[in-house]
Amino acid sequence: MQFTTLLPPNIRTRIPNYSSNMNILIAGKVDTLKRWGVLTEPEKLGINVEFVSPSLLIPELEQSEYRVVTDFTALDVHLKKVPNTTATLAQEKARIARYPSDTF
């Protein structure tokens, strides 16, 4: 990842104003993600934190179910865009067709 500016400005991260029940729910979900190895403390990996983005609870289609998402929109404006092209549907179908059937 490359920044377009020297460093993103240090601003106060906006934290959602959740009820105590919702705070317990997001904490439990984050703990589960840590237990699974999806999340960890950056210091354990030798990472120096330069920017913090808030995580939010988003309702799922099932009633009373939520997922944790991180809002990176404040960081996006400071990142250099990677030049790439998107393959067309026809190109992807042709690429998939070249693979032997036993790989799926």
Secondary structure as GFF3:
##gff-version 3
##sequence-region A 1 104
A	DSSP	alpha_helix	20	36	.	.	.	ID=ss1
A	DSSP	three_ten_helix	42	45	.	.	.	ID=ss2
A	DSSP	beta_strand	55	59	.	.	.	ID=ss3
A	DSSP	beta_strand	66	70	.	.	.	ID=ss4
A	DSSP	alpha_helix	73	76	.	.	.	ID=ss5
A	DSSP	alpha_helix	89	97	.	.	.	ID=ss6
A	DSSP	three_ten_helix	101	103	.	.	.	ID=ss7
###
